[in-house]
Amino acid sequence: MVGITSYGAYVPLYRLSREAIAKGARGERAICSFDEDSITMAVAAANDCLNGIDRGTVDGLYLATTTSPYKEKLGATTVAMGVDLRQDIITADFAHSLRAGTAALRSAIDAVKAGSAKRVMVAAADCRLGTPGSALEQNFGDGAGALLIGDSDVAVTVEASYSVYSEILDVWRADDDTFVRSWEDRFAATRGYLEVVREAVSGLMKKFGFSPSDFAKVVFYTPNARRGMDLARSLGFDVKTQLQPSLFDVLGNTGTAFPLMLLVAALEEAKAGDRILLASYGNGSDAFVLQVTEQIEKIRGRRGMKEHLASKKVVDDYKQYLIWRGLLPVEPRKETVSFLSAPAAWRERDANIRLHGVKCKACGTVQYPPQRVCTKCHAKDQFEPYRLSDKKASIFTFAMDYITFPLLDQPVVTTTIDFEGGGRMQCYMTDREPEQVRCGLPVEMSFRKLPMKDGIHNYFWKSIPVRT
């Protein structure tokens, strides 16, 4: 029996009021902070998914995104290292399609069925850009979803699947495009989304003998809330009782991650015995029949969609959003180092990306960054790796800088934090209100990006106030 053994999600703390984009627009959309992207969100969702699970049991990580920071470099390896998975696992990127999330899901299911892996993590994340002021910009949202696929302790079994493809120019982004393009809505909906997803769902139900009444919930990717309801009605589903809410008013269309995030939202409310229909879209459609087992009750302890959506800060300043996305120029940061060394980044990758300190085998003292000599007992080269990314911490002391990042993140808050169980480190603090920063404030670690140098995307861990 193969299926979903755990789930997780991530929604950024910040929401942009749609009124800030266009007067009279309703609701809000999730937006990445200036130091977030698809890689950092995928790490956050995967960490949520792995809450309480031995990371050493994961045999693969598939990353699905249309907004990878690199055109030629594997994003899945950065995510796998950020999540602190073993090095001898399968890593692969699924890209260039809104359907990449379910393509990765199907590949993970096949890998586990074939026996080439026991557990595979599927993480999908997107932060797409619409032309400033456009309907697409209002419509899009940023976020990530993660599913762990395995053949034991299965919480959601995969009973059937069905796929179709469709060559159509409805939504696209060329290699040199910054913003997503789309054709006229009626054509894109009637000849694209509605026709294609209806074909996939109808084909699935006909092939495997299902009817609309067999499903407790249907989860559809949808370009907007209206089209999802139109699709559900045309297939004979009850919009009020069966269709998973699209969350457009509070989240937006998160692209590749959207169907997985909506599925996570559905699973948070599901009970044993529920059958769920999942369907994606993007030059075709992947449809799945899923059934919830009693194991679902054992994986409830995740932030998932519900807690992330409840924890938010609304941004009403459209200019601030444009600066965060790099669409408005800002004064260059003041710094003395203007280059990044690939050999140095390689040497420090465990400390910087995995956030590994060391623990002394002689006296148990935890140190960060890793050292050769214990600061307490002075034993030399007697250490074992020690993961700090999942440890609780509190602020020991802090400083605020009003010069380094004008407009982008002022003031810059640098914290010295103490981890529960030992260990101290210095790092930037993000997602914070300066007036609330204080010594003793509980914090947690969040994987973030640092300013890009010489075409290199640089990642590190920052502290954030505990999201509640």
LINCOR-V89328 format. One line per field, one symbol per residue. phi: phi as a letter, one per 20 degrees, with the letter a starting at -180 (. if undefined). psi: psi as a letter, one per 30 degrees, with the letter a starting at -180 (. if undefined). burial: # if it has 16 or more other C-alpha atoms within 10 Angstrom, else .. Layout:
BEGIN
phi->???
psi->???
burial->???
END
This chain:
BEGIN
phi->.dredabbbbcgfeceffffebgnfdnbcfcfffdcbffffffffffffegndfffeedacdddadcffcecrfffffffffemegeecfcbddbmbfefffffffffffffffnfbebcedccbbbfddggneffffffbdrbcbcddbdblfebedeabbcccbebddcbbfgdeedfdbeggfffefedgffffffffffffffdmdcgffdfbdddfbfbfffffgffffeneeffddffgemffdcneemgfgfffffgffffdfcgnfdcddbdbqlpbdccdccedffgfecffcflefffffebceddeffffffgemecfcggfebdddbceffffffefffeefleeccffecnfecbfgcedffddmfdlcccgbfdfdefbbfebbbcdddfdgmfbdefddddddefnoocbdbfdclcdgfefbfnffccecfcedgfclmdedcbdcecggfc
psi->kkakfllllkklekkkkfffekkfklalkkkklfglaeeeeeeeeeeeegjgkjfffkflkkkkkghkfkfikjfeeeeeeefhllfhlkkkkklgkfgeefeeeeeeeeeeefgfkekkkjkkkkilklkkfleeeeellklllkkkkaglhkfjljellkkllkjkiekljlegkekklllkeeeeeefcdeeeeeeeeeeeeeeghlleffkekkjkkkfleeeeeeeeefggljeefekkkfgeffeljgbefeeeeeeeeefffllkfkkkkkklkjhakkkkkkkklffeffhfhlebeeeeefjlkkkfjeeeeeeeggfkklkkkjlfkglkkeeeeeegeeeeefhkalkkfefgkkkklklfkkfefgkkhilkkjkffgklllkelllkkgeeikeeiklkjkkkkkkkflkklkllklhljeffklkfkkllkkklklkkkhgkkkklklklkkk.
burial->.####################.....#########################......###########.....############...#####################.###...##############.....################.######..####.....###......#.#......##..###.##########......#..#########.#.###.##....###..###########################.##..####################.##..##.#####.##..#..##.#.##..##......................#############...########..#.......##.##.##..#######.....###.##.#########...#########.....#...##########........#######...
END
